[in-house]
Amino acid sequence: MGLPRWLPLFAQLVVLQLPGTWAEDTIRVFVVPHSHMDVGWLYTVQENMQIYAASVYTSVVRELTLKEHRRFIAVEQEYFRLWWDQFASRTQKLQVRELLAHVPAEPPRSGVDLAFPLCLPHQVRELLAHVPAEPPRSGVDLALSSGLPHQVRELLAHGRLEFVSGGQVMHDEAVTHFDDQILQLTEGHGFLYETFGIRPQFSWQVDSFGASATTPTLFALAGFNAHVISRIDYEIKEALMHAQEMQFVWRGSQSLAEQQEIFTHVLDFYGYCSVGYSWEGEALLLTQFQNEEHNNLNDPVTVSNIGMYVERFVLDVKSRASLYRTPHILWPWGCDRTFFNAGVQFANMDLLLHFLNTQASQLGITVEYATLGAYFRAVHAHNATWRTHGHQDFLPYSSGSEPKGHSAAVYNPLAWTVTTLINLTVSFPSVTVTDESGHPVKAQVQSSKEIPHKYDLYVLTTIPGLSYRYYSIRPTEQAPEGKQATTATMAFTSKLDRKPRKPSTRPWGKKLVSVKNDCYTVFLDPDTNLMHSIWERQSNRTVSVTQEFLEYTVSGDKNDAPVSDNYVFLPKGPADPAWEAVRVEMVRGRLLTEIRQYFYRTLEAKEHTYAIYSRLAHVPLGFDRELLCHHLEQELRVGPLQVNREAVLRTSTDLQSLRVLHSDSNAFQMQRRLHRDYPAHTISRVRWRGLGAGASTGAPLLPVGVEPRLGQPGV
């Protein structure tokens, strides 16, 4: 048969050296299983209970009862209370009480997890026979035994289940009022005390965007012994990691000082998710709600791949060990909506953790299931001296440095699903974009139109109504392990030299410069660098469209009232062209083509005064192409303006619009606007002369002031 495939990997682990990053002492890893359950995010509370939340507690309680060495922490009480009241049987409730009541003694420091019998590598095959099959795709485990309440009490009694934080939710810290923080914490703690006679001792604020100084003060006042945070500014976190100051005593209140201080632990760059160790995938109902397939599933632990898992685990552990001052590593195991099929997850974890412990002397690490309480008791026993952090908070929050990547949260405030392109500025041209599940996302990168040596990144996203999407953005060479590194496509740029202002003489049919997508072709006049016309594929019509910036001279003399200001528009005469030359850049990519028109006040001007950025999207198959393809977006840049001058963008077409204009209403929806005659104020009113339903200029044009001046009806 030859040597097992994993033996060469173990040989590499034994001899591998990473000077300056590996801890000298044996590293003790505390694996803390958890499931992060957002109460207000993608779905309603009731939908989350149906999708995964009820199954998390049902399957976790069952698995904790089956194996005494397993542990789990529960955080948000909103879901646990619903499960307790609506799903848990009497036996399960008793088991939870039993698991919570007695905290186990500290495990031995000898290295090996004694909850397992010793097992040599060649016996892994026998262990694998007991791993449950891949979870069925039928959805969530809602099968309830009659003994759930009893099981919960047993788990609590033996310290295998631990409640941390204990509030109804994991509250935000940037904008929430402290009264609301106290209220939701009091409600959750009241339930736990009335039901189990316990009060949480540790916090778990791992997903709040930033960390305020009020929260540790309130937790200290509530009697907490330690505080866990994660999302702080990336530069601050990097500095703390470099200085091994990821743990400190936080005196959040300037007035209370040491009277209300709390030991604080900052999670490392991995955060609260254990990427690459998910064997349960995602609940089928979740993929049905999203109307797409998210198969975030890692291969089960087998003889052929256990070496790979061990190598990755050890490298992660020893890189983490360099960031903290004690040889104790807190490893949160889980992520959003995990452990809904706890049987499969725990079975694979059992194999990996046990196998690691059989190799403890060679690898230099020991691994054990743990609660937060077990971890902090071990850290406390180390008897180290900790730095004191004052009342400064960790706000605002920024999630990634541009050299190393960052993340973006995108919100759809509408009630329906939207497919669109979002734009960010990055410092690197080779970019990888992944979603919250680690799947690659279509993106395009191009040179920035505003900032030298920067890049504009466009990401194609589909977001359900009233929902968020999170994206991770980083240089391609720094794509996370286990993720598919699909690089954003790079756009290429062509240019038209600066052309002086003059009437357009190019007739129809002569050679024009074209820019197109599947719905429109935009033609530019190379003699003037102005827009010439637009062809629409669906109707096979070509419409003459020209645009230019003009300026009104207005009254600014207070001695000659009234004055033209923010409320009253009082021009002294007709508008004049505000430019003498135009330069064009055309940036073509797979997702987007952008026309950049730069308007210069004089022929010799080095900097432009006005700019129009026109964008046409190229929507790949498989996405909702209708709205995005038919959307010709324009972005305007204006200024600096001269004193007593008002700027307008004049759009002229040959559409027969019957003096009707469509524009947006407070960015809510499009508004049909009819022309109105004001005989006494003809020059001070916007003059609508025919721009119609088929030529909506869109919201981006409105902030400058749209003055449609249309030619004779001809279409």
MARTORMI-350109 format. One line per field, with one value per residue (C-alpha): z, x, y; residue in one letter; residue number from 1. Coordinates in steps of 0.5 Angstrom, whole numbers. Example, Ala and Ser with C-alpha at 12.3 -4.5 7.8 and 13.67 -1.06 7.14 Angstrom:
BEGIN
c3	[16_14]
c1	[25_27]
c2	[-9_-2]
resn	[a_s]
resi	[1_2]
***
This chain:
BEGIN
c3	[0_1_6_8_4_10_13_8_11_18_16_14_20_24_21_19_22_22_26_30_29_33_40_44_49_48_45_48_44_46_41_43_38_37_32_30_30_27_30_25_18_12_14_20_26_24_18_21_26_20_16_22_29_32_29_32_39_38_34_39_45_43_41_47_51_47_48_55_52_47_49_46_47_46_45_43_47_42_39_45_48_42_42_49_49_43_41_47_50_58_57_53_58_64_60_59_66_68_63_65_73_74_71_70_73_69_64_65_63_60_53_50_51_56_53_48_48_45_38_33_26_23_27_23_18_24_27_20_20_25_22_20_12_9_12_8_3_6_10_18_23_27_30_37_42_48_53_50_57_61_56_57_64_64_59_64_70_67_64_57_55_57_56_54_54_55_52_47_41_40_40_35_39_34_35_40_46_53_55_50_51_58_57_52_57_62_59_57_63_67_63_64_72_72_68_70_76_72_70_64_66_60_54_46_42_36_30_33_28_32_40_44_51_54_53_57_63_63_62_68_72_70_74_67_68_61_55_48_42_34_29_31_26_22_23_31_31_27_32_37_34_33_40_43_46_44_51_56_62_59_64_59_64_65_72_74_72_76_80_73_69_65_62_54_49_42_37_32_24_23_27_30_24_23_15_12_17_15_14_14_9_9_10_4_6_6_-1_-3_1_-3_-10_-11_-9_-4_-2_3_4_6_5_10_14_11_11_5_7_14_13_10_15_20_17_16_23_26_21_23_31_31_27_32_38_36_37_45_51_54_50_50_44_43_37_36_32_27_24_22_22_23_27_24_23_29_29_22_25_31_28_24_29_34_29_27_34_37_31_33_40_38_35_41_42_35_33_40_41_45_43_47_47_51_53_54_62_61_57_61_67_64_62_69_72_68_72_67_68_63_60_62_56_58_56_49_44_38_33_28_25_18_17_12_10_3_2_5_3_6_6_4_6_1_3_-1_2_-3_-2_-9_-11_-15_-19_-20_-20_-14_-14_-9_-9_-8_-8_-12_-19_-18_-14_-11_-9_-5_-2_5_4_0_-7_-12_-15_-22_-21_-26_-24_-28_-27_-22_-26_-20_-15_-18_-17_-15_-18_-19_-17_-20_-17_-20_-14_-13_-7_-4_-2_5_5_6_2_5_0_2_-2_-2_-7_-11_-8_-1_-3_4_4_1_-3_-10_-13_-19_-20_-22_-30_-32_-36_-42_-44_-50_-51_-56_-56_-53_-58_-58_-58_-65_-68_-70_-77_-78_-81_-80_-83_-83_-78_-71_-65_-62_-55_-54_-49_-51_-51_-53_-57_-56_-61_-60_-65_-66_-68_-62_-57_-55_-55_-62_-61_-58_-62_-58_-60_-58_-62_-67_-66_-66_-63_-63_-56_-55_-48_-46_-39_-39_-34_-32_-29_-23_-19_-12_-10_-4_-5_-11_-8_-9_-10_-13_-8_-5_-5_-11_-18_-22_-28_-31_-38_-42_-41_-44_-46_-40_-43_-49_-50_-49_-48_-48_-45_-46_-41_-44_-39_-39_-34_-35_-41_-38_-43_-39_-42_-39_-40_-40_-38_-43_-48_-44_-37_-34_-30_-32_-29_-31_-32_-35_-33_-38_-36_-40_-36_-39_-35_-36_-37_-31_-28_-28_-34_-36_-32_-31_-39_-40_-35_-38_-32_-32_-26_-26_-23_-23_-20_-18_-20_-21_-16_-18_-23_-24_-28_-32_-36_-42_-46_-53_-57_-63_-59_-59_-52_-52_-46_-41_-37_-33_-27_-20_-14_-7_-10_-9_-16_-22_-23_-29_-30_-34_-37_-34_-37_-32_-37_-31_-30_-37_-36_-28_-29_-32_-39_-41_-49_-51_-47_-46_-43_-47_-45_-38_-36_-29_-22_-23_-27_-22_-17_-22_-25_-32_-37_-43_-49_-55_-62_-67_-66_-71_-68]
c1	[0_6_6_0_-1_-1_6_10_5_7_14_14_10_16_21_18_21_18_23_20_12_12_11_17_12_7_1_-6_-12_-19_-24_-30_-36_-41_-47_-47_-55_-57_-63_-64_-61_-63_-69_-75_-74_-79_-76_-69_-73_-75_-69_-64_-64_-69_-65_-58_-61_-64_-58_-53_-57_-57_-50_-47_-51_-48_-41_-39_-32_-36_-38_-42_-43_-50_-51_-57_-63_-68_-67_-66_-72_-77_-74_-74_-82_-84_-79_-76_-79_-79_-73_-69_-70_-67_-61_-60_-60_-56_-50_-50_-50_-43_-37_-32_-25_-19_-17_-10_-4_-1_-3_-7_-15_-17_-24_-21_-18_-11_-11_-5_-6_-7_-13_-16_-20_-24_-26_-28_-33_-37_-38_-45_-46_-47_-53_-59_-61_-68_-67_-67_-67_-73_-74_-75_-75_-79_-73_-71_-72_-69_-63_-62_-62_-56_-52_-52_-51_-44_-42_-42_-47_-45_-49_-45_-47_-54_-58_-63_-59_-51_-53_-49_-45_-44_-51_-55_-57_-54_-61_-63_-57_-59_-66_-64_-59_-64_-69_-64_-61_-68_-70_-64_-64_-71_-71_-64_-62_-55_-52_-47_-40_-37_-39_-38_-39_-35_-40_-41_-38_-33_-33_-35_-33_-40_-41_-35_-37_-44_-41_-37_-43_-47_-41_-38_-31_-28_-30_-29_-29_-27_-29_-24_-20_-15_-10_-11_-11_-5_-1_-4_-2_5_6_2_-3_-9_-11_-12_-15_-21_-23_-28_-31_-27_-30_-31_-24_-21_-28_-31_-25_-26_-21_-22_-20_-19_-20_-15_-15_-19_-25_-30_-31_-27_-26_-25_-28_-35_-38_-45_-46_-52_-59_-63_-68_-63_-61_-69_-70_-64_-66_-59_-55_-50_-46_-41_-39_-32_-30_-31_-25_-22_-15_-13_-15_-13_-6_-8_-13_-8_-3_-7_-10_-2_0_-6_-5_2_1_-4_0_5_0_-2_3_0_1_-7_-11_-18_-21_-28_-31_-37_-40_-46_-52_-47_-48_-55_-53_-49_-48_-44_-40_-38_-37_-31_-29_-28_-24_-19_-18_-17_-12_-8_-8_-5_1_1_9_11_6_7_0_-6_-13_-19_-27_-28_-33_-31_-30_-25_-21_-21_-19_-13_-11_-12_-8_-2_-1_1_1_-4_-3_-9_-13_-16_-23_-22_-26_-25_-29_-30_-29_-26_-25_-19_-13_-12_-5_-8_-16_-22_-30_-36_-43_-48_-56_-62_-67_-72_-77_-75_-69_-64_-58_-53_-46_-43_-37_-31_-24_-18_-10_-9_-10_-10_-17_-20_-28_-31_-38_-40_-40_-33_-35_-32_-36_-36_-32_-28_-22_-20_-16_-19_-22_-21_-15_-8_-5_-12_-17_-24_-27_-34_-38_-44_-49_-56_-59_-66_-71_-69_-63_-55_-49_-42_-36_-29_-24_-17_-11_-11_-4_-7_-14_-16_-14_-19_-22_-23_-18_-22_-19_-23_-22_-18_-21_-17_-17_-17_-17_-19_-15_-17_-22_-24_-31_-35_-41_-42_-41_-41_-47_-51_-48_-41_-36_-37_-34_-39_-39_-45_-48_-53_-59_-56_-50_-48_-44_-39_-37_-30_-30_-32_-32_-39_-45_-48_-54_-56_-59_-64_-63_-70_-74_-68_-69_-63_-64_-60_-57_-52_-50_-46_-45_-47_-47_-52_-49_-53_-54_-50_-50_-54_-55_-59_-64_-67_-60_-60_-59_-61_-68_-69_-66_-65_-60_-58_-59_-59_-54_-47_-42_-38_-32_-27_-25_-27_-22_-25_-23_-27_-26_-28_-29_-33_-38_-38_-36_-35_-34_-31_-32_-27_-29_-24_-26_-20_-16_-10_-13_-9_-15_-22_-28_-34_-34_-39_-38_-43_-43_-46_-47_-45_-49_-47_-52_-56_-57_-63_-61_-67_-66_-59_-58_-63_-60_-55_-52_-49_-45_-43_-37_-38_-33_-30_-35_-33_-37_-44_-45_-50_-48_-53_-53_-56_-59_-62_-65_-70_-75_-82_-84_-90_-86_-86_-80_-79_-74_-74_-77_-73_-69_-76_-79_-79_-84_-87_-87_-91_-89_-92_-92_-90_-91_-88_-82_-80_-72_-72_-76_-73_-75_-78_-78_-80_-76_-80_-81_-76_-70_-70_-64_-64_-63_-55_-57_-61_-56_-53_-59_-62_-64_-67_-67_-70_-70_-76_-80_-78_-78]
c2	[0_5_10_14_20_25_22_27_33_31_31_38_40_37_41_47_53_60_65_70_68_61_61_57_54_49_53_51_52_53_52_55_53_58_61_68_70_77_78_84_83_79_76_77_73_68_67_65_61_57_57_55_58_53_47_50_49_43_39_43_40_33_33_36_31_25_27_30_33_38_45_51_58_62_69_72_71_73_66_62_64_63_56_55_57_54_48_45_39_38_33_38_44_39_38_45_46_41_43_50_49_46_49_43_44_46_41_38_41_35_36_31_32_26_26_22_15_15_14_12_15_9_8_14_10_6_13_16_10_14_20_22_22_29_33_32_37_37_43_45_40_41_34_35_30_30_31_37_42_36_36_43_43_38_42_48_44_41_47_45_50_57_64_70_77_75_80_80_82_83_91_96_101_107_110_106_110_107_106_102_98_97_95_89_87_87_83_78_77_77_71_67_69_67_61_58_62_64_71_71_73_75_79_77_83_80_83_91_95_99_99_104_106_106_98_96_100_98_91_92_95_89_84_82_79_80_83_80_85_84_90_95_100_96_100_100_92_92_96_92_85_88_90_84_88_85_84_90_92_97_103_106_111_117_119_111_109_103_103_100_96_90_85_86_81_83_77_77_78_72_75_70_66_59_59_53_48_48_41_42_47_52_50_49_53_59_58_58_64_67_64_61_56_57_51_53_46_44_36_32_30_23_19_23_30_30_32_38_40_39_43_49_49_49_54_58_57_59_65_67_65_71_76_75_75_68_61_61_62_63_60_62_56_58_64_67_61_55_49_48_41_40_33_33_39_36_29_32_37_31_27_33_36_28_27_34_32_25_29_34_33_34_40_44_45_42_43_43_44_50_56_63_62_56_60_66_62_60_66_69_63_65_71_76_84_88_94_99_102_109_112_112_108_104_109_110_103_101_94_93_97_99_95_89_89_92_90_93_93_95_96_96_101_99_93_89_86_90_89_94_96_99_103_104_107_102_103_97_94_87_86_80_81_75_75_74_66_67_66_70_76_79_86_91_95_102_108_113_119_123_121_120_113_110_106_105_98_97_91_87_86_83_85_83_88_92_87_88_84_84_84_83_86_85_84_78_75_76_72_68_61_56_62_62_68_71_77_83_85_91_96_99_107_110_118_123_130_136_140_147_149_150_148_141_140_133_130_124_118_120_117_118_115_109_107_101_96_91_96_103_106_113_116_122_127_127_134_137_131_132_127_127_122_115_109_105_97_95_101_101_109_114_120_127_128_134_136_142_147_154_159_165_171_173_179_179_186_187_194_192_188_183_178_171_166_159_161_166_165_172_172_178_175_169_163_163_157_156_152_153_146_139_132_125_119_112_107_100_94_87_90_97_102_110_116_121_128_134_141_147_154_156_153_153_151_145_143_142_146_141_134_129_121_117_110_104_97_90_85_78_72_70_77_81_85_89_95_96_95_100_105_110_113_120_123_130_134_142_147_151_157_164_169_171_165_160_153_149_143_144_137_138_133_132_128_130_130_134_139_133_131_125_126_123_125_125_119_115_114_118_124_126_133_138_144_150_157_163_169_174_170_167_167_165_159_152_152_145_145_138_133_127_120_116_121_121_124_121_123_125_131_134_137_142_144_141_146_142_146_142_142_142_136_131_124]
resn	[m_g_l_p_r_w_l_p_l_f_a_q_l_v_v_l_q_l_p_g_t_w_a_e_d_t_i_r_v_f_v_v_p_h_s_h_m_d_v_g_w_l_y_t_v_q_e_n_m_q_i_y_a_a_s_v_y_t_s_v_v_r_e_l_t_l_k_e_h_r_r_f_i_a_v_e_q_e_y_f_r_l_w_w_d_q_f_a_s_r_t_q_k_l_q_v_r_e_l_l_a_h_v_p_a_e_p_p_r_s_g_v_d_l_a_f_p_l_c_l_p_h_q_v_r_e_l_l_a_h_v_p_a_e_p_p_r_s_g_v_d_l_a_l_s_s_g_l_p_h_q_v_r_e_l_l_a_h_g_r_l_e_f_v_s_g_g_q_v_m_h_d_e_a_v_t_h_f_d_d_q_i_l_q_l_t_e_g_h_g_f_l_y_e_t_f_g_i_r_p_q_f_s_w_q_v_d_s_f_g_a_s_a_t_t_p_t_l_f_a_l_a_g_f_n_a_h_v_i_s_r_i_d_y_e_i_k_e_a_l_m_h_a_q_e_m_q_f_v_w_r_g_s_q_s_l_a_e_q_q_e_i_f_t_h_v_l_d_f_y_g_y_c_s_v_g_y_s_w_e_g_e_a_l_l_l_t_q_f_q_n_e_e_h_n_n_l_n_d_p_v_t_v_s_n_i_g_m_y_v_e_r_f_v_l_d_v_k_s_r_a_s_l_y_r_t_p_h_i_l_w_p_w_g_c_d_r_t_f_f_n_a_g_v_q_f_a_n_m_d_l_l_l_h_f_l_n_t_q_a_s_q_l_g_i_t_v_e_y_a_t_l_g_a_y_f_r_a_v_h_a_h_n_a_t_w_r_t_h_g_h_q_d_f_l_p_y_s_s_g_s_e_p_k_g_h_s_a_a_v_y_n_p_l_a_w_t_v_t_t_l_i_n_l_t_v_s_f_p_s_v_t_v_t_d_e_s_g_h_p_v_k_a_q_v_q_s_s_k_e_i_p_h_k_y_d_l_y_v_l_t_t_i_p_g_l_s_y_r_y_y_s_i_r_p_t_e_q_a_p_e_g_k_q_a_t_t_a_t_m_a_f_t_s_k_l_d_r_k_p_r_k_p_s_t_r_p_w_g_k_k_l_v_s_v_k_n_d_c_y_t_v_f_l_d_p_d_t_n_l_m_h_s_i_w_e_r_q_s_n_r_t_v_s_v_t_q_e_f_l_e_y_t_v_s_g_d_k_n_d_a_p_v_s_d_n_y_v_f_l_p_k_g_p_a_d_p_a_w_e_a_v_r_v_e_m_v_r_g_r_l_l_t_e_i_r_q_y_f_y_r_t_l_e_a_k_e_h_t_y_a_i_y_s_r_l_a_h_v_p_l_g_f_d_r_e_l_l_c_h_h_l_e_q_e_l_r_v_g_p_l_q_v_n_r_e_a_v_l_r_t_s_t_d_l_q_s_l_r_v_l_h_s_d_s_n_a_f_q_m_q_r_r_l_h_r_d_y_p_a_h_t_i_s_r_v_r_w_r_g_l_g_a_g_a_s_t_g_a_p_l_l_p_v_g_v_e_p_r_l_g_q_p_g_v]
resi	[1_2_3_4_5_6_7_8_9_10_11_12_13_14_15_16_17_18_19_20_21_22_23_24_25_26_27_28_29_30_31_32_33_34_35_36_37_38_39_40_41_42_43_44_45_46_47_48_49_50_51_52_53_54_55_56_57_58_59_60_61_62_63_64_65_66_67_68_69_70_71_72_73_74_75_76_77_78_79_80_81_82_83_84_85_86_87_88_89_90_91_92_93_94_95_96_97_98_99_100_101_102_103_104_105_106_107_108_109_110_111_112_113_114_115_116_117_118_119_120_121_122_123_124_125_126_127_128_129_130_131_132_133_134_135_136_137_138_139_140_141_142_143_144_145_146_147_148_149_150_151_152_153_154_155_156_157_158_159_160_161_162_163_164_165_166_167_168_169_170_171_172_173_174_175_176_177_178_179_180_181_182_183_184_185_186_187_188_189_190_191_192_193_194_195_196_197_198_199_200_201_202_203_204_205_206_207_208_209_210_211_212_213_214_215_216_217_218_219_220_221_222_223_224_225_226_227_228_229_230_231_232_233_234_235_236_237_238_239_240_241_242_243_244_245_246_247_248_249_250_251_252_253_254_255_256_257_258_259_260_261_262_263_264_265_266_267_268_269_270_271_272_273_274_275_276_277_278_279_280_281_282_283_284_285_286_287_288_289_290_291_292_293_294_295_296_297_298_299_300_301_302_303_304_305_306_307_308_309_310_311_312_313_314_315_316_317_318_319_320_321_322_323_324_325_326_327_328_329_330_331_332_333_334_335_336_337_338_339_340_341_342_343_344_345_346_347_348_349_350_351_352_353_354_355_356_357_358_359_360_361_362_363_364_365_366_367_368_369_370_371_372_373_374_375_376_377_378_379_380_381_382_383_384_385_386_387_388_389_390_391_392_393_394_395_396_397_398_399_400_401_402_403_404_405_406_407_408_409_410_411_412_413_414_415_416_417_418_419_420_421_422_423_424_425_426_427_428_429_430_431_432_433_434_435_436_437_438_439_440_441_442_443_444_445_446_447_448_449_450_451_452_453_454_455_456_457_458_459_460_461_462_463_464_465_466_467_468_469_470_471_472_473_474_475_476_477_478_479_480_481_482_483_484_485_486_487_488_489_490_491_492_493_494_495_496_497_498_499_500_501_502_503_504_505_506_507_508_509_510_511_512_513_514_515_516_517_518_519_520_521_522_523_524_525_526_527_528_529_530_531_532_533_534_535_536_537_538_539_540_541_542_543_544_545_546_547_548_549_550_551_552_553_554_555_556_557_558_559_560_561_562_563_564_565_566_567_568_569_570_571_572_573_574_575_576_577_578_579_580_581_582_583_584_585_586_587_588_589_590_591_592_593_594_595_596_597_598_599_600_601_602_603_604_605_606_607_608_609_610_611_612_613_614_615_616_617_618_619_620_621_622_623_624_625_626_627_628_629_630_631_632_633_634_635_636_637_638_639_640_641_642_643_644_645_646_647_648_649_650_651_652_653_654_655_656_657_658_659_660_661_662_663_664_665_666_667_668_669_670_671_672_673_674_675_676_677_678_679_680_681_682_683_684_685_686_687_688_689_690_691_692_693_694_695_696_697_698_699_700_701_702_703_704_705_706_707_708_709_710_711_712_713_714_715]
***
